[in-house]
């Protein structure tokens, strides 16, 4: 179950942008970058577990307290809270913008007719109250292993569909009316002939878009806020390290296959959001409507996993020494979901959410520079003061809605 939870924490919607990343880096360069990031992520988790084991602390807030006293504890808790509220807002904003369009497509409608069930604000409140809140009330994070497993199975379905479509969509795409965007139709040269390399796989590519693909890869394996809560429940360092290694390896395989087959389907015509590219082929394709719904389910089931570290951070600040109490446990979850729902409802676009939370989400303190310092250090605060604060961006990647009404005509 811990493998499912950590894998679900790793799996962000950035997977939808990996094919675009490969189209702008080339297959070989993409694999090199993805391997490097996976190895670095696994090693950083190894150092994190080592440092937590040395000082005998399994909470970021307590690590901050040991290093810098109460201010360090507050900073660590604040960083986790801001980071994960931003992630929750991002996921719920996807539900707000995408679920009405999926329902609309299943009903065969080409525009919003004004029914309440096509209103995104109502839908996120319903989803939060009926699905996210009950799961968030679980006492232990490990209990979410079943839903995390189902969430991952939804993404496996997405991967299988991407592989299947590779052998059913020609390149260049034939034009059927006005459904295609220009990016999916092979460009022609001055002689009126199709560009020869449009439908050819490239091993190395450097262009103006390459720099924008690096953040997608750099934060593909971000899961550090959830590592220590899971470690607390497992209680064994070697077991947690094994869980982390298996989770990162599984996500590496899924990322690579999704990017590879998505890229080999559309080549240079792939768009920043992969599902949007498929919707240009056939906006009402039943298979990919089901895939879109599966992705929404996976995103929704990730929210409770992200909520747990926030609640733990708040408890560590407000009442760290008090025993578990259901009223406090429930109240924090309800308040957090209300805040996130209000944020998603009142903020008009996801870019504004990032503007409020911060253009890049922040993360808890990273492990020390080398594990050798762990072996040679005592549990005093001097060891932890050597830890540096690093605040990279969130792994989340988002593009305009794949099933926007104007693309359905």
Order of alpha helices (4+ residues) and beta strands (2+ residues): alpha-alpha-alpha-alpha-alpha-alpha-alpha-alpha-alpha-alpha-alpha-alpha-alpha-alpha-alpha-alpha-alpha
